Amino acid sequence: MNNKYRTSLAFWTMGEKYWNLSRGVCEHIIRSRNKYILTSDREIDFNECLRKTKWNDVNMVIPLLFNFYHGVELMLKGFVLLSEGSGTKLDHLISELYQKFKKDYPNEKELVMLLGRYVDKSQMPILLCGFLNQNKLSVNRFYESLRYPFNNNLSQEYQHFALKYQGPEGLQFYRTLKADVNKMTKLIVTLGHSLEK
């Protein structure tokens, strides 16, 4: 295994860890039916309420998406490094990494399509697009908005409401994200193995 491939493999392996966490959170949100409020004809104690409402978009969507997008960034960087070399300038601009991936791996149509759902605003799920539109953000700034409550100069507070309080109606987003992570992981492993020299 050459050094360039070993470096790319390190990026893919770490990216997979972030995706594993994202998949697990999606599974818990789906299992809990995305409940963020409880109703009962009896008093519900705090611990019971916390246990029954812990796994929902109100509590989990921001760190879930941060981890998912960090995984996307790492996966893309691994492929860009492999195709363009270690002298390549790598930044956090996911849309540019995605464009380089599309250019460097034109035969990976299914993977390009799946990544495009989360990187190309015109293909994004309504939940994500609504958040970007509400906050007047590009996909490159999406990542920042999942790390901090404000932009760098504190002039814009990010409004995360569009990502939250979806209840059971929002479950399809988490089902799709989980399925897409599974598909992308398999495709990336297959592609990575095919590029090993």
HELIX and SHEET records of a PDB file:
HELIX    1   1 ASN A    3  ARG A   31  1                                  29    
HELIX    2   2 PHE A   46  THR A   53  1                                   8    
HELIX    3   3 ASP A   57  GLU A   84  1                                  28    
HELIX    4   4 ILE A   94  ASP A  104  1                                  11    
HELIX    5   5 LYS A  109  VAL A  119  1                                  11    
HELIX    6   6 LYS A  121  GLN A  123  5                                   3    
HELIX    7   7 ILE A  126  ASN A  135  1                                  10    
HELIX    8   8 VAL A  139  ARG A  147  1                                   9    
HELIX    9   9 PHE A  161  LEU A  163  5                                   3    
HELIX   10  10 GLY A  167  GLY A  170  5                                   4    
HELIX   11  11 LEU A  171  LEU A  195  1                                  25    
END                                                                             
